[in-house]
């Protein structure tokens, strides 16, 4: 496990009692308790400090991954699963 991820696994010590938001000790990014905070996002925050840019970059990666997943399902005989993935992608775009 990467050192930063190991620190995140013990994140409870960084969350003030009764708080629903905490600040990542690695990059300073504000997060909701339990919110996924990938190491790539941590690096991006440390590099640019612009939440909109980071969100856009991560969404592009996510959307590309969904397209690849749907394509692989369709190519391997899982057309119904590919249809569901594509439907989810369309509903998220609305």
C-alpha positions as CSV (number, residue, x, y, z in Angstrom):
1,X,0.0,0.0,0.0
2,X,1.3,3.4,-0.9
3,X,2.3,5.5,2.1
4,X,-0.3,8.1,1.5
5,X,-3.0,5.5,1.1
6,X,-1.9,3.9,4.4
7,X,-2.4,7.3,6.1
8,X,-5.8,7.6,4.6
9,X,-6.8,4.1,6.0
10,X,-6.3,5.6,9.4
11,X,-8.1,8.9,8.6
12,X,-10.4,8.7,11.6
13,X,-7.8,10.4,13.7
14,X,-7.9,13.4,11.4
15,X,-11.7,13.8,11.6
16,X,-12.9,16.1,14.4
17,X,-15.6,14.4,16.6
18,X,-19.1,15.2,15.2
19,X,-17.7,16.6,12.0
20,X,-18.9,15.4,8.5
21,X,-16.0,17.0,6.7
22,X,-12.2,16.7,7.2
23,X,-9.1,17.9,5.5
24,X,-6.7,15.4,4.0
25,X,-3.4,15.7,5.9
26,X,-1.5,14.9,2.7
27,X,-2.9,17.6,0.4
28,X,-5.3,19.7,2.3
29,X,-8.3,18.7,0.2
30,X,-11.6,19.0,2.0
31,X,-13.6,15.8,1.9
32,X,-16.9,14.5,3.3
33,X,-16.3,11.6,5.8
34,X,-16.3,8.4,3.8
35,X,-15.8,10.2,0.5
36,X,-13.4,8.4,-1.9
37,X,-10.1,10.3,-2.2
38,X,-7.8,8.6,-4.8
39,X,-4.1,9.3,-4.6
40,X,-4.3,10.8,-8.1
41,X,-6.7,13.5,-6.8
42,X,-4.4,14.1,-3.9
43,X,-1.5,14.8,-6.3
44,X,-3.6,17.0,-8.4
45,X,-4.7,19.1,-5.4
46,X,-1.1,19.5,-4.4
47,X,-0.2,20.5,-7.9
48,X,-3.0,22.9,-9.0
49,X,-5.3,23.7,-6.0
50,X,-8.3,24.0,-8.4
51,X,-11.2,21.8,-7.5
52,X,-13.0,22.4,-10.8
53,X,-9.9,21.3,-12.8
54,X,-9.5,18.2,-10.7
55,X,-13.1,17.2,-10.9
56,X,-13.1,17.6,-14.7
57,X,-9.9,15.5,-15.0
58,X,-11.2,12.7,-12.7
59,X,-14.6,12.6,-14.5
60,X,-12.8,12.2,-17.9
61,X,-10.9,9.2,-16.5
62,X,-14.1,7.8,-15.0
63,X,-16.0,8.2,-18.2
64,X,-13.3,6.7,-20.3
65,X,-13.2,3.7,-18.0
66,X,-16.9,3.3,-18.3
67,X,-16.7,3.4,-22.1
68,X,-13.9,0.8,-22.1
69,X,-15.8,-1.4,-19.7
70,X,-19.0,-1.3,-21.9
71,X,-16.9,-2.0,-25.0
72,X,-15.2,-5.0,-23.4
73,X,-18.6,-6.4,-22.2
74,X,-20.1,-6.0,-25.7
75,X,-17.1,-7.7,-27.3
76,X,-17.2,-10.6,-24.9
77,X,-20.9,-11.3,-25.3
78,X,-22.2,-9.2,-22.5
79,X,-24.4,-6.9,-24.5
80,X,-27.0,-6.5,-21.8
81,X,-24.4,-5.4,-19.2
82,X,-22.9,-3.1,-21.8
83,X,-26.3,-1.6,-22.4
84,X,-26.8,-1.0,-18.7
85,X,-23.4,0.7,-18.4
86,X,-24.1,2.9,-21.4
87,X,-27.6,3.7,-20.0
88,X,-26.0,4.8,-16.7
89,X,-23.5,7.0,-18.6
90,X,-26.3,8.7,-20.5
91,X,-28.4,9.3,-17.3
92,X,-25.3,10.8,-15.6
93,X,-24.9,13.2,-18.6
94,X,-28.4,14.5,-18.2
